Amino acid sequence: MSAAEYEVWAAEVRRLADARGAVVLAHNYQVREIQDVAHFTGDSLHLSRIAAETDAREIVFCGVHFMAETAKILSPDKTVLLPDHAAGCSLADSITAEQLREWKAEHPGAVVVSYVNTTAAVKAETDICCTSSNAADVVRSIPEDREILFLPDQFLGAHVKRVTGRANMSIWAGECHVHAGISPADVRSQIAAHPDAEILVHPECGCTTSVLDLVSHGDLPADRTRVLSTGGMAEAASATRAPQVLVATEIGILHQLRALNGTTDFIPMNARAACRYMKMITPAKLLNTLRTGEGAIDVAPDVAARARRAVEAMISIGDPGRGGE
């Protein structure tokens, strides 16, 4: 939309939100108009914690389904609205609660660690959740003699296993189709084109192992290469003085990074890394939700109670702050 159209739309969004007593939350991967109009923008757990602490009567979550579920789990007495319930997640959908129960039966006594990018039903079958920034600390908190089942992201799991040296850790073969599509070939091509750039890589990426191998062999400087959550990337963007930064994650975050630091050129590692599910939350759908109150998220009380224990167990390890997915 044009600048004039945005101002008219944004004014109506804010008016309706005020009238409903609603807070609008937008994930880092949302379209720029929604990021700009939201009361808060960040990663899913950061936004869910805001949802739990806010005095607003309603939470309008502009993200994907599991994120709105997590907000509802942490805010059971509040109304949580998702503008499009079809906005799913390929990573969250890569394991079901039934599959997890079967996996647990094959590994009796194992501790189940689930990434927050999972459904409420999967969280309810979980011992402790984790974010991409605190996953290693969560794994380290588990006694060495306990087997760990880590799910669902195989790339994050491999990264955590590498940095913790945990041998008795089984990893589910799930992936985010967007992050998995950021390949080692993308890394080689972009590094050749921008040899002096800093590099920020999300641990869900299919290129993470390749990047860390290049670092270990001295082909990439360790001081310019970091594996970070989206919240960590925002913090790094604010602090960097580098002329160029290569960013390996969903391209929606580039809008926020550029807003945080107008002097650095933030370059996508793969310019096609866009999540179609995130982009399903459009300005028109947000406006409709605020007008109608449609899109309420419900989580069965027993499921929510068990899932909440897994999320709270994660939080007890340490405050993840902005370091969600």
Secondary structure, DSSP 8 states (H G I E B T S, - for coil): --HHHHHHHHHHHHHHHHHHTEEEEEETTS-HHHHHHSSEEE-HHHHHHHHHH---SEEEEES-HHHHHHHHHH-TTSEEE-S-TT---TTGGG--HHHHHHHHHHSTT-EEEEESSS-HHHHTT-SEEE-TTTHHHHHHTS-TTS-EEEESBHHHHHHHHHHHT-SSEEE--B--HHHHTS-HHHHHHHHHH-TT-EEEE-TTSTTHHHHHHHHHTTSS-GGGEEE--HHHHHHHHHH---SEEEEES-TTHHHHHHHH-SSSEEEESSTT---TTGGGS-HHHHHHHHHH---B----HHHHHHHHHHHHHHHHH---TT---
